[in-house]
Amino acid sequence: MRLYTHFIAPRMDNAFVLDFLRRLSANNNTAWMQAHRADYLRARDHFADLVAEVIRQATPVAPELAELTPAQAMFRLHKNDRSQTDPEPYKRRFGSGLVPGGRHAERAGYYLALSPGGHSWLRAGRFTPTPAELAAIRQEIHYSGDEFHRRIEDAELLQHFPNGLDMSAPQLTRPPRGYAADDPALPWLKLKSYGVGRLFSDEETLRPDFIERVVAGIRAARPWVGFLNTALDG
């Protein structure tokens, strides 16, 4: 993977990345990957170029991303959590976590993925919080309910993420410990994941303004991400 110690003119080719992932989806096995390793490395480098350019263009609106590199942001294509019933060793997407400190940092941030068939996405939030993080987020929602609703109902946020906060995320069946069953914030307190997201069609990922649209989404979601990180900072 290329190093990005200074600006390099991007050579991204989203069409090649999507084509590689389509072929991988139809041949998701180690033998095929070994036979097409050159294509994998080329697709990975193109995605790294995309991530680098998104970071570069997003830095003026989200300066906390300035020190992030593609190597810190990009997830592995190989599945680390494959179950015994999952025969596919590779994910069907290239993904990245645009989070200060890198993809595994215990912070809210932005997640960009390319995946064919209209499954490319931009997400913003904290999607795998630890129990302690969940407690902190719930407390912030409970104490700062008005601010929470301002953030998730913001017009600019909803322009880029029309579905708003993902209420289909995993959630508790009962109120979390310490909260009453009639707490007005209960629908949000029961969530186990806090994020917004939007999909891009394959055609949208190939448009010249794709990065501009991703950066606009990051800008719109930054106050929401800030709310979550205020909670996580205690």
Residue frames as a rotation matrix with the C-alpha (Angstrom) as fourth column:
MET 1
0.579 0.815 0.000 0.00
0.815 -0.579 0.000 0.00
0.000 0.000 -1.000 0.00
ARG 2
0.023 -0.595 0.804 1.31
0.502 -0.688 -0.524 3.43
0.865 0.416 0.283 -0.85
LEU 3
-0.267 -0.158 -0.951 2.56
0.916 -0.349 -0.199 5.77
-0.300 -0.924 0.237 1.85
TYR 4
0.419 0.512 0.750 1.04
0.682 -0.723 0.113 9.27
0.599 0.464 -0.652 1.95
THR 5
-0.114 -0.557 -0.823 3.71
0.921 -0.369 0.122 11.41
-0.371 -0.744 0.555 3.59
HIS 6
-0.710 0.002 -0.704 2.81
-0.159 -0.975 0.157 14.22
-0.686 0.223 0.693 1.18
PHE 7
0.302 0.934 -0.189 0.07
-0.421 -0.047 -0.906 14.89
-0.855 0.354 0.379 -1.31
ILE 8
-0.839 -0.422 0.344 0.02
0.097 0.505 0.858 12.58
-0.536 0.753 -0.382 -4.31
ALA 9
-0.477 0.702 -0.529 -2.34
-0.879 -0.398 0.264 13.29
-0.025 0.591 0.807 -7.19
PRO 10
-0.075 0.495 0.866 -5.05
-0.462 0.752 -0.470 10.64
-0.883 -0.436 0.172 -6.81
ARG 11
-0.735 -0.145 -0.662 -5.17
-0.661 0.372 0.652 7.79
0.152 0.917 -0.369 -9.32
MET 12
-0.525 0.586 0.617 -8.34
-0.262 0.579 -0.772 6.25
-0.810 -0.567 -0.151 -7.94
ASP 13
-0.724 0.375 -0.579 -10.45
-0.537 0.221 0.814 4.09
0.433 0.900 0.042 -10.21
ASN 14
-0.417 0.632 0.653 -13.72
-0.711 0.221 -0.667 3.27
-0.566 -0.743 0.357 -8.48
ALA 15
0.512 0.615 -0.599 -14.93
-0.857 0.414 -0.307 1.38
0.060 0.671 0.739 -11.55
PHE 16
-0.157 -0.642 -0.750 -12.03
-0.437 0.727 -0.531 -1.05
0.886 0.244 -0.394 -11.29
VAL 17
-0.867 -0.141 0.477 -12.60
-0.498 0.220 -0.839 -1.47
0.014 -0.965 -0.261 -7.54
LEU 18
0.012 0.965 0.264 -16.28
-0.826 0.158 -0.541 -2.29
-0.563 -0.211 0.799 -8.06
ASP 19
0.484 0.122 -0.867 -15.50
-0.744 0.579 -0.334 -4.67
0.461 0.806 0.370 -10.92
PHE 20
-0.585 -0.752 -0.304 -12.93
-0.411 0.598 -0.689 -6.51
0.699 -0.278 -0.658 -8.80
LEU 21
-0.753 0.332 0.569 -15.42
-0.548 0.164 -0.820 -6.83
-0.365 -0.929 0.058 -5.94
ARG 22
0.372 0.880 -0.296 -18.11
-0.905 0.273 -0.326 -8.15
-0.206 0.389 0.898 -8.31
ARG 23
0.210 -0.372 -0.904 -15.72
-0.525 0.737 -0.425 -10.84
0.825 0.564 -0.041 -9.52
LEU 24
-0.838 -0.518 0.171 -14.68
-0.390 0.349 -0.852 -11.62
0.382 -0.781 -0.495 -5.95
SER 25
-0.279 0.818 0.503 -18.33
-0.855 0.027 -0.518 -11.98
-0.437 -0.574 0.692 -4.91
ALA 26
0.665 0.547 -0.508 -18.78
-0.736 0.592 -0.327 -14.64
0.122 0.592 0.797 -7.59
ASN 27
0.445 -0.619 -0.647 -15.54
0.125 0.759 -0.639 -16.43
0.887 0.204 0.415 -6.65
ASN 28
0.446 -0.215 0.869 -15.13
-0.781 -0.568 0.260 -15.86
0.438 -0.794 -0.421 -2.91
ASN 29
0.972 -0.231 -0.035 -12.44
0.222 0.870 0.441 -18.39
-0.072 -0.436 0.897 -2.12
THR 30
0.480 -0.856 -0.191 -8.74
-0.177 -0.307 0.935 -18.42
-0.859 -0.415 -0.299 -1.36
ALA 31
-0.130 -0.551 0.824 -7.68
0.722 0.517 0.460 -20.10
-0.680 0.655 0.331 -4.61
TRP 32
0.512 0.370 0.775 -9.36
0.821 -0.476 -0.316 -17.43
0.252 0.798 -0.547 -6.75
MET 33
0.979 -0.149 -0.142 -7.85
-0.078 -0.908 0.412 -14.66
-0.190 -0.392 -0.900 -4.65
GLN 34
0.196 -0.969 0.150 -4.37
0.102 0.172 0.980 -16.11
-0.975 -0.176 0.132 -4.98
ALA 35
-0.122 -0.202 0.972 -4.78
0.935 0.305 0.181 -16.34
-0.333 0.931 0.151 -8.75
HIS 36
0.372 0.361 0.855 -5.95
0.667 -0.745 0.024 -12.72
0.646 0.561 -0.518 -8.91
ARG 37
0.271 -0.323 -0.907 -3.69
0.882 -0.293 0.368 -11.19
-0.384 -0.900 0.206 -6.30
ALA 38
-0.784 -0.587 0.204 -2.39
0.616 -0.693 0.374 -8.55
-0.078 0.418 0.905 -8.72
ASP 39
-0.275 0.775 0.569 -5.95
0.317 -0.486 0.814 -7.32
0.908 0.404 -0.112 -9.31
TYR 40
0.580 0.460 -0.672 -6.57
0.763 -0.017 0.647 -7.30
0.286 -0.888 -0.361 -5.56
LEU 41
-0.195 -0.739 -0.645 -3.48
0.850 -0.455 0.265 -5.18
-0.489 -0.497 0.717 -4.92
ARG 42
-0.839 -0.060 0.540 -4.45
0.412 -0.718 0.560 -2.80
0.355 0.693 0.628 -7.73
ALA 43
0.143 0.972 0.185 -8.02
0.408 -0.228 0.884 -2.46
0.902 -0.051 -0.430 -6.37
ARG 44
0.462 -0.022 -0.887 -6.72
0.885 -0.054 0.463 -1.95
-0.058 -0.998 -0.006 -2.83
ASP 45
-0.615 -0.755 -0.228 -4.37
0.719 -0.655 0.233 0.81
-0.325 -0.021 0.945 -3.99
HIS 46
-0.588 0.486 0.647 -7.18
0.292 -0.618 0.730 2.56
0.754 0.618 0.222 -5.86
PHE 47
0.525 0.804 -0.280 -9.34
0.556 -0.075 0.828 2.44
0.645 -0.590 -0.486 -2.73
ALA 48
0.074 -0.592 -0.802 -6.41
0.935 -0.238 0.262 3.76
-0.346 -0.770 0.536 -0.68
ASP 49
-0.852 -0.348 0.391 -6.16
0.490 -0.792 0.363 6.67
0.183 0.501 0.846 -3.13
LEU 50
-0.028 0.929 0.369 -9.87
0.312 -0.343 0.886 7.35
0.950 0.140 -0.280 -2.66
VAL 51
0.604 0.238 -0.760 -9.53
0.778 0.027 0.627 7.33
0.170 -0.971 -0.169 1.14
ALA 52
-0.386 -0.843 -0.375 -6.48
0.867 -0.470 0.164 9.60
-0.315 -0.262 0.912 0.98
GLU 53
-0.783 0.106 0.613 -8.31
0.308 -0.790 0.529 12.13
0.541 0.603 0.586 -1.18
VAL 54
0.365 0.930 -0.053 -11.41
0.437 -0.121 0.891 12.06
0.822 -0.348 -0.450 1.04
ILE 55
0.347 -0.316 -0.883 -9.21
0.913 -0.101 0.395 12.74
-0.214 -0.943 0.254 4.08
ARG 56
-0.711 -0.697 0.092 -7.41
0.696 -0.679 0.233 15.55
-0.100 0.230 0.968 2.25
GLN 57
-0.574 0.535 0.619 -10.61
0.149 -0.676 0.722 17.25
0.805 0.507 0.308 1.16
ALA 58
0.462 0.806 -0.370 -12.40
0.503 0.105 0.858 16.63
0.730 -0.583 -0.357 4.47
THR 59
-0.276 -0.677 -0.682 -9.64
0.942 -0.048 -0.333 18.08
0.193 -0.734 0.651 6.66
PRO 60
-0.851 -0.040 0.523 -10.80
0.024 -0.999 -0.037 21.71
0.524 -0.019 0.852 6.28
VAL 61
0.034 0.948 0.318 -14.25
-0.595 -0.236 0.768 20.76
0.803 -0.215 0.555 7.63
ALA 62
0.979 0.192 -0.063 -13.06
-0.073 0.626 0.777 18.05
0.189 -0.756 0.627 10.03
PRO 63
0.365 -0.925 0.105 -9.51
-0.740 -0.357 -0.570 19.02
0.565 0.130 -0.815 11.07
GLU 64
0.288 -0.232 0.929 -9.34
-0.785 0.498 0.368 16.14
-0.548 -0.836 -0.038 13.54
LEU 65
0.881 0.065 0.468 -8.83
0.171 0.880 -0.443 13.85
-0.441 0.471 0.764 10.53
ALA 66
0.759 -0.546 -0.355 -5.69
-0.650 -0.605 -0.460 15.68
0.036 0.580 -0.814 9.37
GLU 67
-0.200 -0.939 0.280 -3.18
-0.946 0.260 0.196 13.16
-0.257 -0.226 -0.940 10.72
LEU 68
0.378 0.428 0.821 -5.10
-0.265 0.900 -0.347 10.08
-0.887 -0.087 0.453 9.61
THR 69
-0.598 -0.589 -0.544 -3.55
-0.732 0.125 0.670 7.91
-0.326 0.799 -0.506 6.87
PRO 70
0.214 0.675 -0.706 -5.22
-0.860 0.473 0.192 5.36
0.463 0.566 0.682 4.58
ALA 71
-0.438 -0.442 -0.783 -3.25
-0.071 0.885 -0.460 2.58
0.896 -0.146 -0.419 6.27
GLN 72
-0.989 0.102 0.111 -4.74
-0.115 -0.039 -0.993 3.58
-0.097 -0.994 0.051 9.63
ALA 73
-0.378 0.919 -0.116 -8.23
-0.838 -0.393 -0.380 3.91
-0.395 -0.046 0.918 8.20
MET 74
-0.066 0.403 -0.913 -8.65
-0.858 0.443 0.258 0.88
0.509 0.801 0.317 5.93
PHE 75
0.360 0.282 0.889 -10.11
-0.699 0.713 0.057 -2.39
-0.618 -0.642 0.454 7.14
ARG 76
-0.766 -0.609 0.207 -8.76
-0.375 0.684 0.626 -5.72
-0.522 0.402 -0.752 5.95
LEU 77
-0.203 0.676 -0.708 -10.65
-0.911 0.134 0.390 -7.46
0.359 0.725 0.589 3.17
HIS 78
-0.582 -0.067 -0.811 -10.16
0.060 0.990 -0.125 -10.82
0.811 -0.122 -0.572 4.89
LYS 79
0.480 0.826 0.296 -12.88
-0.357 -0.124 0.926 -11.64
0.801 -0.550 0.235 7.41
ASN 80
-0.663 -0.710 0.238 -11.63
-0.469 0.145 -0.871 -11.91
0.584 -0.689 -0.429 10.99
ASP 81
-0.608 0.521 0.599 -14.97
-0.643 0.119 -0.756 -12.93
-0.465 -0.845 0.263 12.49
ARG 82
-0.336 0.482 -0.810 -16.20
-0.743 0.393 0.542 -15.58
0.579 0.783 0.226 10.07
SER 83
0.097 0.459 0.883 -18.58
-0.859 0.487 -0.158 -18.07
-0.502 -0.743 0.441 11.64
GLN 84
-0.633 -0.350 0.691 -18.62
-0.110 0.924 0.367 -21.78
-0.766 0.157 -0.623 10.91
THR 85
0.187 0.805 0.563 -21.65
0.626 0.343 -0.700 -21.29
-0.757 0.483 -0.440 8.65
ASP 86
0.751 0.002 -0.661 -19.96
-0.370 -0.827 -0.422 -18.57
-0.547 0.562 -0.620 6.58
PRO 87
0.606 -0.517 0.604 -18.02
0.655 0.756 -0.010 -20.16
-0.451 0.402 0.797 3.70
GLU 88
0.718 -0.285 0.635 -16.68
0.404 -0.572 -0.714 -16.88
0.567 0.769 -0.295 2.30
PRO 89
0.123 -0.759 -0.639 -13.24
0.988 0.035 0.149 -15.83
-0.090 -0.650 0.754 3.56
TYR 90
-0.849 -0.512 0.129 -13.43
0.527 -0.836 0.151 -12.27
0.030 0.196 0.980 2.15
LYS 91
-0.189 0.753 -0.631 -15.73
0.242 -0.587 -0.773 -9.31
-0.952 -0.299 -0.071 2.61
ARG 92
0.087 0.319 0.944 -17.61
0.991 0.071 -0.115 -8.01
-0.104 0.945 -0.310 -0.41
ARG 93
0.930 0.210 0.301 -16.47
0.239 -0.969 -0.061 -4.46
0.279 0.129 -0.952 0.18
PHE 94
-0.365 -0.931 0.009 -13.46
0.694 -0.279 -0.664 -2.26
0.620 -0.236 0.748 0.76
GLY 95
0.716 0.696 -0.042 -14.08
0.506 -0.478 0.718 -0.30
0.480 -0.536 -0.695 3.93
SER 96
-0.472 -0.854 0.220 -12.45
0.445 -0.446 -0.776 2.43
0.761 -0.269 0.591 5.97
GLY 97
0.490 0.541 -0.684 -12.93
0.867 -0.223 0.445 4.04
0.088 -0.811 -0.578 9.36
LEU 98
-0.132 -0.490 0.862 -12.24
0.356 -0.835 -0.420 7.77
0.925 0.251 0.284 9.22
VAL 99
0.906 0.359 -0.224 -11.67
0.282 -0.117 0.952 8.14
0.316 -0.926 -0.207 12.94
PRO 100
0.376 -0.814 0.443 -8.86
-0.760 -0.544 -0.355 10.04
0.530 -0.203 -0.823 14.70
GLY 101
-0.092 -0.496 0.864 -6.45
-0.854 0.486 0.188 7.36
-0.512 -0.720 -0.468 15.87
GLY 102
-0.873 -0.301 -0.383 -7.50
-0.478 0.679 0.557 4.90
0.093 0.670 -0.737 13.19
ARG 103
-0.325 0.819 -0.473 -10.29
-0.445 0.308 0.841 2.52
0.834 0.483 0.264 12.32
HIS 104
-0.031 0.287 -0.957 -10.28
0.589 0.779 0.215 0.72
0.807 -0.557 -0.194 15.68
ALA 105
-0.916 -0.295 0.270 -10.17
-0.005 -0.667 -0.745 3.83
0.400 -0.684 0.610 17.86
GLU 106
-0.388 0.795 -0.466 -12.91
0.922 0.344 -0.180 3.86
0.017 -0.499 -0.866 20.50
ARG 107
-0.732 0.156 -0.664 -14.39
-0.063 -0.985 -0.162 7.06
-0.679 -0.077 0.730 19.12
ALA 108
0.485 0.842 0.234 -17.31
0.382 0.037 -0.923 8.07
-0.786 0.537 -0.304 16.96
GLY 109
-0.542 -0.695 -0.472 -16.35
-0.194 -0.443 0.875 8.81
-0.818 0.566 0.105 13.38
TYR 110
0.343 0.579 -0.740 -17.12
-0.830 -0.182 -0.527 8.29
-0.440 0.795 0.418 9.71
TYR 111
-0.272 -0.353 0.895 -17.12
0.009 0.929 0.369 5.05
-0.962 0.109 -0.250 7.72
LEU 112
0.217 0.231 -0.948 -16.77
-0.899 -0.331 -0.286 4.87
-0.380 0.915 0.136 3.96
ALA 113
-0.286 -0.270 0.919 -17.10
0.021 0.957 0.288 1.69
-0.958 0.101 -0.268 1.92
LEU 114
-0.274 0.210 -0.938 -17.23
-0.960 -0.122 0.253 0.70
-0.061 0.970 0.235 -1.75
SER 115
-0.642 0.173 0.747 -19.36
0.019 0.977 -0.210 -2.32
-0.767 -0.120 -0.631 -2.55
PRO 116
-0.963 0.218 -0.161 -21.07
-0.191 -0.125 0.974 -3.17
0.192 0.968 0.162 -5.85
GLY 117
-0.488 0.855 -0.175 -24.78
0.680 0.498 0.538 -3.42
0.547 0.144 -0.825 -6.42
GLY 118
0.126 0.546 0.829 -25.62
-0.079 -0.827 0.557 -0.13
0.989 -0.135 -0.061 -4.74
HIS 119
0.766 0.153 -0.624 -24.16
0.536 0.382 0.753 -1.16
0.354 -0.911 0.210 -1.40
SER 120
-0.441 -0.875 0.200 -21.47
0.607 -0.455 -0.651 1.52
0.661 -0.166 0.732 -1.10
TRP 121
0.613 0.741 -0.274 -22.05
0.677 -0.313 0.667 3.65
0.409 -0.594 -0.693 1.96
LEU 122
-0.536 -0.608 0.586 -21.12
-0.063 -0.663 -0.746 6.57
0.842 -0.436 0.317 4.17
ARG 123
0.472 0.641 -0.605 -21.94
0.607 0.261 0.751 6.14
0.640 -0.721 -0.266 7.86
ALA 124
-0.386 -0.550 0.741 -21.37
-0.227 -0.721 -0.654 8.39
0.894 -0.421 0.154 10.85
GLY 125
0.632 0.598 0.493 -21.55
-0.610 -0.009 0.793 7.47
0.478 -0.802 0.359 14.52
ARG 126
-0.525 -0.685 0.505 -20.38
-0.848 0.470 -0.245 4.86
-0.070 -0.557 -0.827 17.00
PHE 127
0.192 0.669 -0.718 -21.42
-0.816 0.515 0.262 1.44
0.545 0.536 0.645 15.76
THR 128
0.296 -0.118 -0.948 -19.71
0.307 0.952 -0.023 -1.02
0.905 -0.284 0.317 18.11
PRO 129
0.088 -0.283 0.955 -19.65
-0.727 -0.673 -0.133 0.73
0.681 -0.683 -0.265 21.50
THR 130
-0.725 -0.360 -0.587 -18.40
0.186 0.718 -0.671 -1.12
0.663 -0.596 -0.454 24.54
PRO 131
0.150 0.803 -0.577 -20.72
0.879 0.160 0.450 -1.44
0.453 -0.575 -0.681 27.55
ALA 132
-0.227 -0.299 -0.927 -18.95
0.766 -0.643 0.020 1.51
-0.602 -0.705 0.375 29.19
GLU 133
-0.991 -0.134 -0.005 -19.34
0.097 -0.740 0.666 3.59
-0.093 0.659 0.746 26.03
LEU 134
-0.370 0.927 0.058 -23.02
0.489 0.141 0.861 2.67
0.790 0.347 -0.506 25.78
ALA 135
0.151 0.402 -0.903 -23.51
0.986 -0.124 0.110 3.81
-0.068 -0.907 -0.415 29.37
ALA 136
-0.600 -0.464 -0.652 -21.81
0.448 -0.870 0.207 7.13
-0.663 -0.168 0.730 28.61
ILE 137
-0.932 0.295 0.210 -23.85
0.081 -0.395 0.915 7.73
0.353 0.870 0.345 25.44
ARG 138
-0.087 0.959 -0.269 -27.11
0.729 0.246 0.639 6.88
0.679 -0.141 -0.720 27.20
GLN 139
-0.038 0.017 -0.999 -26.27
0.901 -0.432 -0.042 9.20
-0.433 -0.902 0.001 30.05
GLU 140
-0.895 -0.335 -0.293 -25.56
0.177 -0.872 0.457 12.03
-0.409 0.357 0.840 27.61
ILE 141
-0.654 0.734 0.184 -28.89
0.236 -0.033 0.971 11.44
0.719 0.678 -0.152 25.84
HIS 142
0.106 0.711 -0.695 -30.67
0.927 0.182 0.328 11.39
0.359 -0.679 -0.640 29.21
TYR 143
-0.111 -0.249 -0.962 -28.99
0.741 -0.666 0.086 14.56
-0.663 -0.703 0.258 30.51
SER 144
-0.625 -0.239 -0.743 -28.88
-0.238 -0.849 0.473 16.46
-0.744 0.472 0.473 27.20
GLY 145
-0.195 0.645 0.739 -32.02
0.669 0.638 -0.380 15.30
-0.717 0.420 -0.556 25.44
ASP 146
0.733 0.497 -0.464 -32.72
0.062 -0.729 -0.682 18.62
-0.677 0.471 -0.565 23.74
GLU 147
0.039 -0.819 -0.573 -29.23
-0.812 -0.360 0.459 18.75
-0.582 0.447 -0.679 22.28
PHE 148
-0.650 -0.219 0.728 -29.46
0.078 0.933 0.350 15.10
-0.756 0.285 -0.590 21.19
HIS 149
0.240 0.840 0.486 -32.66
0.703 0.195 -0.684 15.81
-0.670 0.506 -0.543 19.27
ARG 150
0.654 -0.085 -0.752 -31.21
-0.397 -0.884 -0.246 18.96
-0.644 0.459 -0.612 17.72
ARG 151
-0.397 -0.908 -0.132 -28.32
-0.651 0.177 0.738 16.92
-0.647 0.379 -0.662 16.40
ILE 152
-0.737 0.069 0.673 -30.31
0.327 0.907 0.266 14.00
-0.592 0.416 -0.690 14.97
GLU 153
0.321 0.913 0.253 -33.06
0.777 -0.101 -0.622 16.25
-0.542 0.396 -0.741 13.56
ASP 154
-0.193 -0.490 -0.850 -30.71
-0.083 -0.855 0.511 18.79
-0.978 0.169 0.125 11.99
ALA 155
0.747 0.608 -0.269 -31.83
-0.270 -0.092 -0.958 19.73
-0.607 0.789 0.095 8.48
GLU 156
0.223 -0.738 -0.636 -28.35
-0.970 -0.105 -0.218 19.46
0.094 0.666 -0.740 6.95
LEU 157
-0.660 -0.426 0.619 -27.80
-0.543 0.840 -0.001 16.05
-0.519 -0.337 -0.786 8.53
LEU 158
0.014 0.779 0.627 -31.13
0.111 0.622 -0.775 14.78
-0.994 0.080 -0.078 7.17
GLN 159
0.604 0.106 -0.790 -30.36
-0.708 -0.384 -0.593 16.20
-0.366 0.917 -0.157 3.74
HIS 160
-0.193 -0.808 -0.557 -27.42
-0.924 0.341 -0.175 13.80
0.331 0.481 -0.812 3.47
PHE 161
-0.985 -0.064 -0.158 -28.78
-0.001 0.929 -0.369 11.00
0.171 -0.363 -0.916 5.68
PRO 162
-0.457 0.875 0.160 -32.54
-0.601 -0.437 0.669 11.08
0.656 0.210 0.725 5.00
ASN 163
0.190 0.552 -0.812 -33.33
0.226 0.780 0.583 8.07
0.955 -0.295 0.024 7.20
GLY 164
0.437 -0.040 0.899 -31.83
-0.721 -0.612 0.323 9.78
0.537 -0.789 -0.297 10.24
LEU 165
-0.376 -0.569 0.731 -30.70
-0.906 0.391 -0.162 7.80
-0.194 -0.724 -0.663 13.26
ASP 166
-0.447 0.141 -0.883 -30.82
-0.436 0.828 0.353 4.08
0.781 0.543 -0.309 12.51
MET 167
-0.119 0.521 0.846 -33.59
-0.984 0.050 -0.169 2.79
-0.131 -0.852 0.506 14.75
SER 168
0.804 0.349 -0.482 -33.29
-0.453 0.884 -0.116 -0.69
0.386 0.311 0.868 13.24
ALA 169
-0.255 -0.966 -0.042 -29.98
-0.600 0.192 -0.777 -1.16
0.758 -0.173 -0.628 15.05
PRO 170
-0.226 0.130 -0.965 -29.78
0.544 0.839 -0.014 -3.87
0.808 -0.528 -0.260 17.74
GLN 171
-0.309 0.182 0.933 -31.47
-0.622 -0.781 -0.054 -2.81
0.719 -0.597 0.355 20.96
LEU 172
-0.986 -0.021 0.167 -32.45
-0.155 0.500 -0.852 -3.98
-0.066 -0.866 -0.496 24.41
THR 173
-0.406 0.898 -0.169 -35.85
0.440 0.355 0.825 -5.54
0.801 0.260 -0.540 25.01
ARG 174
0.510 0.510 -0.693 -36.09
0.851 -0.181 0.493 -3.85
0.126 -0.841 -0.526 28.41
PRO 175
0.913 -0.209 0.351 -35.01
-0.217 -0.976 -0.018 -0.43
0.346 -0.059 -0.936 29.71
PRO 176
-0.018 -0.972 -0.234 -31.28
0.163 0.228 -0.960 -0.23
0.986 -0.055 0.155 30.43
ARG 177
0.102 0.006 -0.995 -30.36
0.958 0.271 0.099 -0.51
0.270 -0.963 0.022 34.09
GLY 178
-0.639 -0.332 -0.694 -30.99
0.629 -0.745 -0.223 2.72
-0.443 -0.579 0.685 35.93
TYR 179
-0.927 0.351 -0.131 -33.66
-0.363 -0.755 0.546 4.05
0.093 0.554 0.828 33.54
ALA 180
-0.438 0.849 0.295 -37.40
-0.278 0.184 -0.943 4.01
-0.855 -0.495 0.156 34.07
ALA 181
-0.515 0.326 0.793 -39.81
0.726 0.657 0.202 2.26
-0.455 0.680 -0.575 31.74
ASP 182
0.593 0.790 0.156 -41.61
0.772 -0.502 -0.390 5.56
-0.230 0.352 -0.908 31.17
ASP 183
-0.214 -0.739 -0.639 -38.46
0.273 -0.673 0.687 7.57
-0.938 -0.027 0.346 30.38
PRO 184
0.704 0.584 -0.404 -39.39
-0.185 -0.399 -0.898 9.70
-0.686 0.707 -0.173 27.33
ALA 185
0.151 -0.741 -0.654 -35.99
-0.980 -0.198 -0.001 8.96
-0.129 0.642 -0.756 25.78
LEU 186
0.161 -0.104 0.981 -36.41
-0.382 0.910 0.159 5.19
-0.910 -0.400 0.107 26.14
PRO 187
0.952 0.206 0.228 -36.62
0.103 0.484 -0.869 4.41
-0.289 0.850 0.440 22.38
TRP 188
0.630 -0.777 0.006 -33.14
-0.393 -0.325 -0.860 5.89
0.670 0.539 -0.509 21.98
LEU 189
0.121 -0.585 0.802 -31.72
-0.986 0.021 0.164 4.67
-0.112 -0.811 -0.575 25.29
LYS 190
0.601 0.208 0.772 -32.42
-0.283 0.958 -0.037 1.05
-0.747 -0.196 0.635 24.34
LEU 191
0.893 -0.285 -0.349 -30.24
-0.325 0.129 -0.937 1.21
0.312 0.950 0.023 21.23
LYS 192
0.664 -0.730 0.160 -26.93
0.357 0.498 0.790 -0.68
-0.657 -0.467 0.592 21.21
SER 193
-0.399 -0.733 0.551 -25.53
0.885 -0.151 0.440 1.27
-0.239 0.664 0.709 18.24
TYR 194
0.419 0.497 -0.760 -25.75
0.357 -0.860 -0.365 4.95
-0.835 -0.118 -0.537 17.38
GLY 195
-0.686 -0.727 -0.032 -25.31
0.236 -0.264 0.935 5.97
-0.688 0.634 0.353 13.79
VAL 196
0.500 0.713 -0.492 -26.67
-0.361 -0.345 -0.867 7.43
-0.787 0.611 0.085 10.59
GLY 197
-0.520 -0.705 0.483 -25.96
0.173 0.467 0.867 6.12
-0.836 0.535 -0.121 7.13
ARG 198
0.484 0.628 -0.609 -26.67
-0.582 -0.289 -0.760 6.42
-0.654 0.722 0.226 3.45
LEU 199
0.166 -0.356 0.920 -26.11
0.552 0.806 0.212 4.24
-0.817 0.473 0.331 0.41
PHE 200
-0.113 -0.229 -0.967 -24.63
-0.710 -0.663 0.240 5.22
-0.696 0.713 -0.087 -2.95
SER 201
0.904 0.360 0.230 -25.54
-0.064 0.646 -0.761 3.55
-0.423 0.673 0.606 -6.22
ASP 202
0.151 -0.871 0.467 -22.70
0.801 0.385 0.459 2.28
-0.580 0.305 0.756 -8.38
GLU 203
0.298 0.018 0.955 -23.40
0.800 -0.550 -0.239 5.15
0.521 0.835 -0.178 -10.77
GLU 204
0.968 0.092 0.234 -23.06
-0.041 -0.860 0.509 7.68
0.248 -0.502 -0.829 -7.95
THR 205
0.615 -0.788 0.004 -19.65
0.217 0.174 0.961 6.32
-0.758 -0.590 0.278 -6.93
LEU 206
-0.077 -0.643 0.762 -18.42
0.951 0.183 0.250 6.89
-0.300 0.744 0.597 -10.48
ARG 207
0.784 0.433 0.445 -19.59
0.554 -0.811 -0.188 10.49
0.279 0.394 -0.876 -10.71
PRO 208
-0.102 -0.890 0.445 -16.93
0.440 -0.441 -0.782 13.23
0.892 0.115 0.436 -10.69
ASP 209
-0.108 0.113 0.988 -18.54
-0.627 -0.779 0.020 14.78
0.772 -0.617 0.155 -7.60
PHE 210
0.476 0.342 -0.811 -18.53
0.272 0.819 0.505 11.57
0.837 -0.460 0.297 -5.52
ILE 211
-0.399 -0.693 -0.601 -15.79
0.823 0.017 -0.567 12.74
0.403 -0.721 0.563 -3.16
GLU 212
-0.816 0.158 0.555 -17.43
-0.224 -0.973 -0.052 16.14
0.532 -0.166 0.830 -2.86
ARG 213
0.222 0.975 -0.002 -20.66
-0.466 0.108 0.878 14.43
0.857 -0.194 0.478 -1.79
VAL 214
0.291 -0.206 -0.934 -18.85
0.685 0.727 0.053 12.26
0.668 -0.655 0.352 0.74
VAL 215
-0.762 -0.640 -0.097 -17.12
0.549 -0.559 -0.621 15.31
0.343 -0.527 0.778 2.23
ALA 216
-0.495 0.672 0.550 -20.44
-0.517 -0.737 0.435 17.19
0.698 -0.069 0.712 2.36
GLY 217
0.500 0.673 -0.545 -21.88
0.013 0.624 0.782 14.24
0.866 -0.398 0.303 4.28
ILE 218
-0.156 -0.653 -0.742 -18.98
0.873 0.261 -0.413 14.33
0.463 -0.712 0.529 6.73
ARG 219
-0.891 -0.153 0.428 -19.49
0.019 -0.953 -0.302 18.04
0.454 -0.261 0.852 7.26
ALA 220
-0.058 0.969 0.242 -23.21
-0.554 -0.233 0.799 17.53
0.830 -0.087 0.550 7.87
ALA 221
0.610 0.318 -0.726 -22.61
0.246 0.795 0.554 14.69
0.754 -0.516 0.407 10.32
ARG 222
-0.403 -0.915 -0.022 -19.79
0.282 -0.101 -0.954 16.32
0.871 -0.390 0.299 12.28
PRO 223
-0.367 0.281 0.887 -22.06
-0.801 -0.581 -0.147 17.91
0.474 -0.764 0.438 14.96
TRP 224
0.751 0.654 -0.092 -23.71
-0.550 0.697 0.461 14.52
0.365 -0.296 0.883 15.54
VAL 225
0.384 -0.714 -0.585 -20.32
0.460 0.698 -0.549 12.80
0.800 -0.058 0.597 15.80
GLY 226
-0.540 -0.589 0.602 -19.23
-0.170 -0.624 -0.763 15.58
0.824 -0.514 0.237 18.16
PHE 227
0.273 0.720 0.638 -22.22
-0.873 -0.094 0.479 14.91
0.405 -0.687 0.603 20.41
LEU 228
0.899 0.067 -0.433 -21.22
0.030 0.976 0.214 11.24
0.437 -0.205 0.876 20.71
ASN 229
0.025 -0.978 -0.205 -17.57
0.542 0.186 -0.819 12.04
0.840 -0.090 0.535 21.37
THR 230
-0.272 -0.007 0.962 -18.55
-0.643 -0.743 -0.188 14.53
0.716 -0.670 0.197 24.05
ALA 231
0.763 0.589 0.266 -20.31
-0.610 0.521 0.597 11.63
0.213 -0.618 0.757 25.76
LEU 232
0.769 -0.490 -0.411 -17.33
0.406 0.871 -0.278 9.33
0.494 0.047 0.868 25.28
ASP 233
-0.218 -0.875 0.433 -14.92
0.107 -0.462 -0.880 11.97
0.970 -0.145 0.194 26.61
GLY 234
-0.047 0.279 -0.959 -16.91
0.946 0.321 0.047 12.00
0.321 -0.905 -0.279 29.86
